[in-house]
Amino acid sequence: QPEFYEADFRVDKLHYVNVTRIGAYRVHDILECIFPCLRNSLCLSLNLAASHGADGKYWCEMLNSDKYKYPAEFKANNNWHHIFIKVPLY
């Protein structure tokens, strides 16, 4: 029987959290960025590039921390959007 998880993601547009990445990959859209995070128990938030490259893809950074744990590392940034889980996965 498959397991289903529900998470309430929020986006802080034009913000970036500068913490250690646990993964980085190229994606076509925000959902393609979020799904690997849902499958990784260490993932607590993401940084998604605000604009795509020449190949039409966006950089997505998977993070094992978030803006609540490191508020000093949460800053305005015109190149990124920060995606975080409002309700933690159980």
Jmol script that loads the backbone (N, CA, C; Angstrom):
load data "model"
ATOM      1  N   GLN A   1       0.845  -1.182   0.000  1.00  0.00           N
ATOM      2  CA  GLN A   1       0.000   0.000   0.000  1.00  0.00           C
ATOM      3  C   GLN A   1       0.890   1.245   0.000  1.00  0.00           C
ATOM      4  N   PRO A   2       0.627   2.188  -0.911  1.00  0.00           N
ATOM      5  CA  PRO A   2       1.462   3.392  -0.990  1.00  0.00           C
ATOM      6  C   PRO A   2       1.247   4.296   0.220  1.00  0.00           C
ATOM      7  N   GLU A   3       2.301   5.046   0.552  1.00  0.00           N
ATOM      8  CA  GLU A   3       2.199   6.030   1.626  1.00  0.00           C
ATOM      9  C   GLU A   3       1.930   7.391   1.020  1.00  0.00           C
ATOM     10  N   PHE A   4       1.066   8.156   1.660  1.00  0.00           N
ATOM     11  CA  PHE A   4       0.752   9.493   1.190  1.00  0.00           C
ATOM     12  C   PHE A   4       1.116  10.499   2.263  1.00  0.00           C
ATOM     13  N   TYR A   5       1.713  11.588   1.838  1.00  0.00           N
ATOM     14  CA  TYR A   5       2.084  12.659   2.747  1.00  0.00           C
ATOM     15  C   TYR A   5       1.420  13.944   2.289  1.00  0.00           C
ATOM     16  N   GLU A   6       1.094  14.766   3.257  1.00  0.00           N
ATOM     17  CA  GLU A   6       0.511  16.063   2.934  1.00  0.00           C
ATOM     18  C   GLU A   6       1.362  17.135   3.586  1.00  0.00           C
ATOM     19  N   ALA A   7       1.682  18.147   2.835  1.00  0.00           N
ATOM     20  CA  ALA A   7       2.459  19.259   3.368  1.00  0.00           C
ATOM     21  C   ALA A   7       1.882  20.552   2.827  1.00  0.00           C
ATOM     22  N   ASP A   8       1.938  21.567   3.624  1.00  0.00           N
ATOM     23  CA  ASP A   8       1.435  22.879   3.245  1.00  0.00           C
ATOM     24  C   ASP A   8       2.642  23.753   2.923  1.00  0.00           C
ATOM     25  N   PHE A   9       2.941  23.892   1.628  1.00  0.00           N
ATOM     26  CA  PHE A   9       4.092  24.682   1.212  1.00  0.00           C
ATOM     27  C   PHE A   9       3.714  26.141   1.023  1.00  0.00           C
ATOM     28  N   ARG A  10       4.631  26.999   1.393  1.00  0.00           N
ATOM     29  CA  ARG A  10       4.483  28.437   1.208  1.00  0.00           C
ATOM     30  C   ARG A  10       5.701  28.958   0.461  1.00  0.00           C
ATOM     31  N   VAL A  11       5.541  30.070  -0.226  1.00  0.00           N
ATOM     32  CA  VAL A  11       6.644  30.645  -0.998  1.00  0.00           C
ATOM     33  C   VAL A  11       6.900  32.074  -0.536  1.00  0.00           C
ATOM     34  N   ASP A  12       8.151  32.345  -0.198  1.00  0.00           N
ATOM     35  CA  ASP A  12       8.593  33.712   0.056  1.00  0.00           C
ATOM     36  C   ASP A  12       9.301  34.159  -1.217  1.00  0.00           C
ATOM     37  N   LYS A  13       8.582  34.896  -2.046  1.00  0.00           N
ATOM     38  CA  LYS A  13       9.163  35.333  -3.315  1.00  0.00           C
ATOM     39  C   LYS A  13      10.334  36.273  -3.082  1.00  0.00           C
ATOM     40  N   LEU A  14      11.335  36.116  -3.931  1.00  0.00           N
ATOM     41  CA  LEU A  14      12.534  36.949  -3.926  1.00  0.00           C
ATOM     42  C   LEU A  14      13.242  36.943  -2.575  1.00  0.00           C
ATOM     43  N   HIS A  15      13.356  35.739  -2.008  1.00  0.00           N
ATOM     44  CA  HIS A  15      14.099  35.511  -0.767  1.00  0.00           C
ATOM     45  C   HIS A  15      14.925  34.240  -0.908  1.00  0.00           C
ATOM     46  N   TYR A  16      15.987  34.158  -0.117  1.00  0.00           N
ATOM     47  CA  TYR A  16      16.919  33.036  -0.166  1.00  0.00           C
ATOM     48  C   TYR A  16      17.370  32.706   1.247  1.00  0.00           C
ATOM     49  N   VAL A  17      17.490  31.414   1.548  1.00  0.00           N
ATOM     50  CA  VAL A  17      18.055  30.988   2.821  1.00  0.00           C
ATOM     51  C   VAL A  17      19.417  30.384   2.515  1.00  0.00           C
ATOM     52  N   ASN A  18      20.457  30.995   3.070  1.00  0.00           N
ATOM     53  CA  ASN A  18      21.831  30.589   2.793  1.00  0.00           C
ATOM     54  C   ASN A  18      22.302  29.588   3.848  1.00  0.00           C
ATOM     55  N   VAL A  19      21.914  28.312   3.655  1.00  0.00           N
ATOM     56  CA  VAL A  19      22.338  27.218   4.529  1.00  0.00           C
ATOM     57  C   VAL A  19      22.855  26.085   3.643  1.00  0.00           C
ATOM     58  N   THR A  20      23.419  25.060   4.260  1.00  0.00           N
ATOM     59  CA  THR A  20      23.985  23.939   3.519  1.00  0.00           C
ATOM     60  C   THR A  20      22.916  23.225   2.697  1.00  0.00           C
ATOM     61  N   ARG A  21      23.240  22.985   1.437  1.00  0.00           N
ATOM     62  CA  ARG A  21      22.328  22.251   0.547  1.00  0.00           C
ATOM     63  C   ARG A  21      22.537  20.755   0.722  1.00  0.00           C
ATOM     64  N   ILE A  22      21.454  20.000   0.629  1.00  0.00           N
ATOM     65  CA  ILE A  22      21.569  18.545   0.622  1.00  0.00           C
ATOM     66  C   ILE A  22      21.346  17.996  -0.784  1.00  0.00           C
ATOM     67  N   GLY A  23      21.059  18.893  -1.713  1.00  0.00           N
ATOM     68  CA  GLY A  23      20.892  18.517  -3.113  1.00  0.00           C
ATOM     69  C   GLY A  23      20.577  19.728  -3.950  1.00  0.00           C
ATOM     70  N   ALA A  24      20.951  19.656  -5.217  1.00  0.00           N
ATOM     71  CA  ALA A  24      20.632  20.722  -6.171  1.00  0.00           C
ATOM     72  C   ALA A  24      20.377  20.064  -7.518  1.00  0.00           C
ATOM     73  N   TYR A  25      19.347  20.513  -8.211  1.00  0.00           N
ATOM     74  CA  TYR A  25      18.980  19.907  -9.480  1.00  0.00           C
ATOM     75  C   TYR A  25      18.215  20.899 -10.327  1.00  0.00           C
ATOM     76  N   ARG A  26      18.081  20.603 -11.614  1.00  0.00           N
ATOM     77  CA  ARG A  26      17.383  21.473 -12.572  1.00  0.00           C
ATOM     78  C   ARG A  26      15.963  20.950 -12.751  1.00  0.00           C
ATOM     79  N   VAL A  27      14.999  21.864 -12.776  1.00  0.00           N
ATOM     80  CA  VAL A  27      13.585  21.488 -12.872  1.00  0.00           C
ATOM     81  C   VAL A  27      12.861  22.374 -13.881  1.00  0.00           C
ATOM     82  N   HIS A  28      11.705  21.910 -14.304  1.00  0.00           N
ATOM     83  CA  HIS A  28      10.864  22.681 -15.228  1.00  0.00           C
ATOM     84  C   HIS A  28       9.904  23.620 -14.496  1.00  0.00           C
ATOM     85  N   ASP A  29       9.523  23.246 -13.251  1.00  0.00           N
ATOM     86  CA  ASP A  29       8.540  24.057 -12.524  1.00  0.00           C
ATOM     87  C   ASP A  29       8.633  23.802 -11.023  1.00  0.00           C
ATOM     88  N   ILE A  30       7.835  24.507 -10.266  1.00  0.00           N
ATOM     89  CA  ILE A  30       7.887  24.432  -8.804  1.00  0.00           C
ATOM     90  C   ILE A  30       7.530  23.041  -8.291  1.00  0.00           C
ATOM     91  N   LEU A  31       6.578  22.363  -8.921  1.00  0.00           N
ATOM     92  CA  LEU A  31       6.207  21.027  -8.457  1.00  0.00           C
ATOM     93  C   LEU A  31       7.345  20.040  -8.622  1.00  0.00           C
ATOM     94  N   GLU A  32       8.071  20.159  -9.697  1.00  0.00           N
ATOM     95  CA  GLU A  32       9.219  19.288  -9.928  1.00  0.00           C
ATOM     96  C   GLU A  32      10.318  19.557  -8.891  1.00  0.00           C
ATOM     97  N   CYS A  33      10.326  20.733  -8.323  1.00  0.00           N
ATOM     98  CA  CYS A  33      11.260  21.086  -7.259  1.00  0.00           C
ATOM     99  C   CYS A  33      10.791  20.486  -5.922  1.00  0.00           C
ATOM    100  N   ILE A  34       9.498  20.560  -5.652  1.00  0.00           N
ATOM    101  CA  ILE A  34       8.937  20.137  -4.371  1.00  0.00           C
ATOM    102  C   ILE A  34       8.911  18.622  -4.190  1.00  0.00           C
ATOM    103  N   PHE A  35       8.577  17.852  -5.220  1.00  0.00           N
ATOM    104  CA  PHE A  35       8.385  16.408  -5.056  1.00  0.00           C
ATOM    105  C   PHE A  35       9.596  15.677  -4.487  1.00  0.00           C
ATOM    106  N   PRO A  36      10.833  15.944  -4.925  1.00  0.00           N
ATOM    107  CA  PRO A  36      11.969  15.266  -4.300  1.00  0.00           C
ATOM    108  C   PRO A  36      12.112  15.598  -2.809  1.00  0.00           C
ATOM    109  N   CYS A  37      11.720  16.793  -2.426  1.00  0.00           N
ATOM    110  CA  CYS A  37      11.762  17.191  -1.020  1.00  0.00           C
ATOM    111  C   CYS A  37      10.776  16.348  -0.206  1.00  0.00           C
ATOM    112  N   LEU A  38       9.616  16.104  -0.751  1.00  0.00           N
ATOM    113  CA  LEU A  38       8.620  15.280  -0.060  1.00  0.00           C
ATOM    114  C   LEU A  38       9.129  13.868   0.187  1.00  0.00           C
ATOM    115  N   ARG A  39       9.969  13.374  -0.716  1.00  0.00           N
ATOM    116  CA  ARG A  39      10.492  12.008  -0.601  1.00  0.00           C
ATOM    117  C   ARG A  39      11.743  11.922   0.271  1.00  0.00           C
ATOM    118  N   ASN A  40      12.263  13.061   0.710  1.00  0.00           N
ATOM    119  CA  ASN A  40      13.497  13.079   1.494  1.00  0.00           C
ATOM    120  C   ASN A  40      13.198  13.598   2.900  1.00  0.00           C
ATOM    121  N   SER A  41      13.339  12.746   3.897  1.00  0.00           N
ATOM    122  CA  SER A  41      12.996  13.123   5.269  1.00  0.00           C
ATOM    123  C   SER A  41      13.899  14.223   5.832  1.00  0.00           C
ATOM    124  N   LEU A  42      15.062  14.460   5.224  1.00  0.00           N
ATOM    125  CA  LEU A  42      15.965  15.516   5.684  1.00  0.00           C
ATOM    126  C   LEU A  42      15.603  16.887   5.131  1.00  0.00           C
ATOM    127  N   CYS A  43      14.765  16.925   4.103  1.00  0.00           N
ATOM    128  CA  CYS A  43      14.429  18.181   3.430  1.00  0.00           C
ATOM    129  C   CYS A  43      13.391  18.969   4.227  1.00  0.00           C
ATOM    130  N   LEU A  44      13.755  20.207   4.597  1.00  0.00           N
ATOM    131  CA  LEU A  44      12.836  21.078   5.330  1.00  0.00           C
ATOM    132  C   LEU A  44      12.409  22.305   4.535  1.00  0.00           C
ATOM    133  N   SER A  45      13.190  22.662   3.513  1.00  0.00           N
ATOM    134  CA  SER A  45      12.829  23.801   2.685  1.00  0.00           C
ATOM    135  C   SER A  45      13.622  23.751   1.383  1.00  0.00           C
ATOM    136  N   LEU A  46      13.322  24.703   0.490  1.00  0.00           N
ATOM    137  CA  LEU A  46      13.933  24.736  -0.835  1.00  0.00           C
ATOM    138  C   LEU A  46      14.200  26.170  -1.259  1.00  0.00           C
ATOM    139  N   ASN A  47      15.205  26.337  -2.091  1.00  0.00           N
ATOM    140  CA  ASN A  47      15.410  27.592  -2.811  1.00  0.00           C
ATOM    141  C   ASN A  47      15.193  27.280  -4.283  1.00  0.00           C
ATOM    142  N   LEU A  48      14.373  28.077  -4.964  1.00  0.00           N
ATOM    143  CA  LEU A  48      14.085  27.886  -6.384  1.00  0.00           C
ATOM    144  C   LEU A  48      14.473  29.162  -7.133  1.00  0.00           C
ATOM    145  N   ALA A  49      15.274  29.010  -8.172  1.00  0.00           N
ATOM    146  CA  ALA A  49      15.694  30.165  -8.956  1.00  0.00           C
ATOM    147  C   ALA A  49      14.471  30.924  -9.474  1.00  0.00           C
ATOM    148  N   ALA A  50      14.561  32.235  -9.481  1.00  0.00           N
ATOM    149  CA  ALA A  50      13.450  33.082  -9.927  1.00  0.00           C
ATOM    150  C   ALA A  50      13.326  33.110 -11.448  1.00  0.00           C
ATOM    151  N   SER A  51      14.403  32.782 -12.149  1.00  0.00           N
ATOM    152  CA  SER A  51      14.338  32.755 -13.614  1.00  0.00           C
ATOM    153  C   SER A  51      15.043  31.503 -14.129  1.00  0.00           C
ATOM    154  N   HIS A  52      14.627  31.074 -15.305  1.00  0.00           N
ATOM    155  CA  HIS A  52      15.178  29.849 -15.888  1.00  0.00           C
ATOM    156  C   HIS A  52      16.401  30.156 -16.737  1.00  0.00           C
ATOM    157  N   GLY A  53      17.175  29.115 -16.974  1.00  0.00           N
ATOM    158  CA  GLY A  53      18.342  29.234 -17.827  1.00  0.00           C
ATOM    159  C   GLY A  53      17.960  29.104 -19.291  1.00  0.00           C
ATOM    160  N   ALA A  54      18.950  29.070 -20.147  1.00  0.00           N
ATOM    161  CA  ALA A  54      18.736  28.961 -21.595  1.00  0.00           C
ATOM    162  C   ALA A  54      18.010  27.668 -21.952  1.00  0.00           C
ATOM    163  N   ASP A  55      18.149  26.642 -21.125  1.00  0.00           N
ATOM    164  CA  ASP A  55      17.496  25.359 -21.383  1.00  0.00           C
ATOM    165  C   ASP A  55      16.048  25.331 -20.899  1.00  0.00           C
ATOM    166  N   GLY A  56      15.561  26.440 -20.334  1.00  0.00           N
ATOM    167  CA  GLY A  56      14.182  26.512 -19.861  1.00  0.00           C
ATOM    168  C   GLY A  56      13.983  25.941 -18.464  1.00  0.00           C
ATOM    169  N   LYS A  57      15.064  25.508 -17.820  1.00  0.00           N
ATOM    170  CA  LYS A  57      14.956  24.912 -16.491  1.00  0.00           C
ATOM    171  C   LYS A  57      15.448  25.869 -15.408  1.00  0.00           C
ATOM    172  N   TYR A  58      14.948  25.626 -14.188  1.00  0.00           N
ATOM    173  CA  TYR A  58      15.279  26.421 -13.013  1.00  0.00           C
ATOM    174  C   TYR A  58      16.173  25.606 -12.077  1.00  0.00           C
ATOM    175  N   TRP A  59      17.076  26.263 -11.373  1.00  0.00           N
ATOM    176  CA  TRP A  59      17.829  25.587 -10.324  1.00  0.00           C
ATOM    177  C   TRP A  59      16.939  25.431  -9.102  1.00  0.00           C
ATOM    178  N   CYS A  60      16.990  24.271  -8.476  1.00  0.00           N
ATOM    179  CA  CYS A  60      16.266  23.992  -7.240  1.00  0.00           C
ATOM    180  C   CYS A  60      17.278  23.472  -6.230  1.00  0.00           C
ATOM    181  N   GLU A  61      17.302  24.072  -5.058  1.00  0.00           N
ATOM    182  CA  GLU A  61      18.210  23.650  -3.991  1.00  0.00           C
ATOM    183  C   GLU A  61      17.395  23.071  -2.834  1.00  0.00           C
ATOM    184  N   MET A  62      17.710  21.834  -2.452  1.00  0.00           N
ATOM    185  CA  MET A  62      17.058  21.177  -1.329  1.00  0.00           C
ATOM    186  C   MET A  62      17.874  21.464  -0.063  1.00  0.00           C
ATOM    187  N   LEU A  63      17.193  21.900   1.002  1.00  0.00           N
ATOM    188  CA  LEU A  63      17.862  22.322   2.226  1.00  0.00           C
ATOM    189  C   LEU A  63      17.399  21.495   3.423  1.00  0.00           C
ATOM    190  N   ASN A  64      18.306  21.245   4.364  1.00  0.00           N
ATOM    191  CA  ASN A  64      17.912  20.499   5.564  1.00  0.00           C
ATOM    192  C   ASN A  64      17.647  21.422   6.746  1.00  0.00           C
ATOM    193  N   SER A  65      17.415  22.684   6.452  1.00  0.00           N
ATOM    194  CA  SER A  65      17.070  23.660   7.475  1.00  0.00           C
ATOM    195  C   SER A  65      16.072  24.643   6.863  1.00  0.00           C
ATOM    196  N   ASP A  66      15.690  25.652   7.631  1.00  0.00           N
ATOM    197  CA  ASP A  66      14.729  26.627   7.107  1.00  0.00           C
ATOM    198  C   ASP A  66      14.949  27.997   7.741  1.00  0.00           C
ATOM    199  N   LYS A  67      14.107  28.932   7.359  1.00  0.00           N
ATOM    200  CA  LYS A  67      14.245  30.315   7.822  1.00  0.00           C
ATOM    201  C   LYS A  67      13.954  30.468   9.307  1.00  0.00           C
ATOM    202  N   TYR A  68      13.246  29.510   9.892  1.00  0.00           N
ATOM    203  CA  TYR A  68      12.931  29.597  11.314  1.00  0.00           C
ATOM    204  C   TYR A  68      14.134  29.196  12.170  1.00  0.00           C
ATOM    205  N   LYS A  69      14.889  28.216  11.705  1.00  0.00           N
ATOM    206  CA  LYS A  69      16.059  27.763  12.451  1.00  0.00           C
ATOM    207  C   LYS A  69      17.231  28.740  12.305  1.00  0.00           C
ATOM    208  N   TYR A  70      17.356  29.342  11.113  1.00  0.00           N
ATOM    209  CA  TYR A  70      18.446  30.284  10.842  1.00  0.00           C
ATOM    210  C   TYR A  70      17.887  31.598  10.276  1.00  0.00           C
ATOM    211  N   PRO A  71      17.175  32.383  11.085  1.00  0.00           N
ATOM    212  CA  PRO A  71      16.564  33.612  10.576  1.00  0.00           C
ATOM    213  C   PRO A  71      17.569  34.620  10.029  1.00  0.00           C
ATOM    214  N   ALA A  72      18.792  34.622  10.534  1.00  0.00           N
ATOM    215  CA  ALA A  72      19.804  35.565  10.043  1.00  0.00           C
ATOM    216  C   ALA A  72      20.242  35.228   8.617  1.00  0.00           C
ATOM    217  N   GLU A  73      19.999  33.995   8.184  1.00  0.00           N
ATOM    218  CA  GLU A  73      20.382  33.557   6.836  1.00  0.00           C
ATOM    219  C   GLU A  73      19.250  33.713   5.819  1.00  0.00           C
ATOM    220  N   PHE A  74      18.107  34.214   6.267  1.00  0.00           N
ATOM    221  CA  PHE A  74      16.940  34.447   5.404  1.00  0.00           C
ATOM    222  C   PHE A  74      16.973  35.898   4.955  1.00  0.00           C
ATOM    223  N   LYS A  75      17.259  36.102   3.664  1.00  0.00           N
ATOM    224  CA  LYS A  75      17.443  37.466   3.164  1.00  0.00           C
ATOM    225  C   LYS A  75      16.755  37.673   1.821  1.00  0.00           C
ATOM    226  N   ALA A  76      16.411  38.923   1.560  1.00  0.00           N
ATOM    227  CA  ALA A  76      15.867  39.284   0.248  1.00  0.00           C
ATOM    228  C   ALA A  76      16.914  38.991  -0.822  1.00  0.00           C
ATOM    229  N   ASN A  77      16.447  38.463  -1.957  1.00  0.00           N
ATOM    230  CA  ASN A  77      17.348  38.117  -3.045  1.00  0.00           C
ATOM    231  C   ASN A  77      16.525  38.108  -4.332  1.00  0.00           C
ATOM    232  N   ASN A  78      16.910  38.928  -5.299  1.00  0.00           N
ATOM    233  CA  ASN A  78      16.137  39.043  -6.545  1.00  0.00           C
ATOM    234  C   ASN A  78      16.240  37.828  -7.451  1.00  0.00           C
ATOM    235  N   ASN A  79      17.129  36.892  -7.142  1.00  0.00           N
ATOM    236  CA  ASN A  79      17.354  35.747  -8.018  1.00  0.00           C
ATOM    237  C   ASN A  79      16.693  34.451  -7.563  1.00  0.00           C
ATOM    238  N   TRP A  80      16.104  34.448  -6.372  1.00  0.00           N
ATOM    239  CA  TRP A  80      15.576  33.206  -5.801  1.00  0.00           C
ATOM    240  C   TRP A  80      14.230  33.407  -5.122  1.00  0.00           C
ATOM    241  N   HIS A  81      13.488  32.287  -4.995  1.00  0.00           N
ATOM    242  CA  HIS A  81      12.285  32.206  -4.166  1.00  0.00           C
ATOM    243  C   HIS A  81      12.556  31.125  -3.130  1.00  0.00           C
ATOM    244  N   HIS A  82      12.124  31.363  -1.898  1.00  0.00           N
ATOM    245  CA  HIS A  82      12.300  30.349  -0.852  1.00  0.00           C
ATOM    246  C   HIS A  82      10.970  29.636  -0.621  1.00  0.00           C
ATOM    247  N   ILE A  83      11.012  28.320  -0.631  1.00  0.00           N
ATOM    248  CA  ILE A  83       9.818  27.489  -0.443  1.00  0.00           C
ATOM    249  C   ILE A  83       9.997  26.743   0.871  1.00  0.00           C
ATOM    250  N   PHE A  84       9.009  26.840   1.746  1.00  0.00           N
ATOM    251  CA  PHE A  84       9.129  26.176   3.039  1.00  0.00           C
ATOM    252  C   PHE A  84       7.837  25.447   3.377  1.00  0.00           C
ATOM    253  N   ILE A  85       7.955  24.484   4.267  1.00  0.00           N
ATOM    254  CA  ILE A  85       6.803  23.690   4.691  1.00  0.00           C
ATOM    255  C   ILE A  85       6.206  24.362   5.918  1.00  0.00           C
ATOM    256  N   LYS A  86       4.970  24.802   5.789  1.00  0.00           N
ATOM    257  CA  LYS A  86       4.301  25.462   6.909  1.00  0.00           C
ATOM    258  C   LYS A  86       3.924  24.449   7.988  1.00  0.00           C
ATOM    259  N   VAL A  87       3.401  23.305   7.561  1.00  0.00           N
ATOM    260  CA  VAL A  87       3.036  22.249   8.481  1.00  0.00           C
ATOM    261  C   VAL A  87       4.009  21.100   8.274  1.00  0.00           C
ATOM    262  N   PRO A  88       4.803  20.724   9.280  1.00  0.00           N
ATOM    263  CA  PRO A  88       5.789  19.672   9.078  1.00  0.00           C
ATOM    264  C   PRO A  88       5.149  18.326   8.748  1.00  0.00           C
ATOM    265  N   LEU A  89       5.894  17.499   8.014  1.00  0.00           N
ATOM    266  CA  LEU A  89       5.438  16.142   7.722  1.00  0.00           C
ATOM    267  C   LEU A  89       5.584  15.296   8.973  1.00  0.00           C
ATOM    268  N   TYR A  90       4.666  14.378   9.177  1.00  0.00           N
ATOM    269  CA  TYR A  90       4.727  13.482  10.349  1.00  0.00           C
ATOM    270  C   TYR A  90       4.999  12.088   9.874  1.00  0.00           C
TER     271      TYR A  90
END
end "model"
wireframe off; spacefill off
backbone 0.3
color backbone group
